[in-house]
Amino acid sequence: MKVILTSDVKPHGKKGDLVDVSDGYARNYLFPKKLAIEANAQAMNELKNRESSKKYKEETEIAAAKELAKQLEGVTVRIELSAGSDKKPYGSVTAKEIAEILESEKGIKIDKRKIELDKPIRAFGGFSLDVKLGNGIIGKLNLIVTEKK
């Protein structure tokens, strides 16, 4: 008997999978515990709709991420830090600061957790940062840290 799993069932598959099980197992175990539903025409149609909806959502997210990566390509963020007498900067530049400046000056909203920064930047100069946009798409962001005049 073909059934659609409504929960993960260890030896057979994950939620939403179409599996073939024995009639007795389906009627006596899966159906009473609401772990599966019978794979009739209506259930199969709902499964196809759910899968196509999921695929469309994923394609939309990929397109949005590619568009954002294209926007980030030519963007340069400038941050000024105060420096001491030894020409070393006071403080550091964090992903949160970079995200805030991107949003306020360039109008590009990016979550601070998506900006790849191993540790806060504590030096003057130019930096190229990776921005993880999801679905394996990575954008490049240029950062210039200068001394405040």
KAJOHU-V185322 format. One record per backbone hydrogen bond with DSSP energy under -1.0 kcal/mol. NH is the residue of the N-H (numbers start at 0). CO is the residue of the C=O. Records with the same first field share a line. If there is no record, write none. Layout:
NH = CO + CO
This chain:
2 = 18
3 = 36
4 = 16
5 = 34
6 = 34
8 = 12
11 = 8
12 = 8
15 = 4
16 = 13
18 = 2
20 = 0
25 = 21
26 = 22
27 = 23
28 = 24
29 = 24
30 = 25
32 = 28
33 = 30
34 = 29
36 = 3
38 = 1
39 = 37
43 = 39
44 = 40
45 = 41
46 = 42
47 = 43
48 = 44
49 = 45
50 = 46
51 = 47
52 = 48
53 = 49
54 = 50
55 = 51
56 = 52
57 = 53
58 = 54
59 = 55
60 = 56
61 = 57
62 = 58
63 = 59
64 = 60
65 = 61
66 = 62
67 = 63
68 = 64
69 = 65
70 = 66
71 = 67
72 = 68
74 = 71
76 = 141
78 = 143
80 = 145
83 = 87
86 = 83
89 = 81
92 = 120
97 = 93
98 = 94
99 = 95
100 = 96
101 = 97
102 = 98
103 = 99
104 = 100
105 = 101
107 = 101
113 = 110
115 = 129
120 = 92
124 = 144
126 = 142
128 = 140
130 = 138
131 = 113
132 = 136
136 = 133
138 = 130
140 = 128
141 = 74
142 = 126
143 = 76
144 = 124
145 = 78
147 = 80
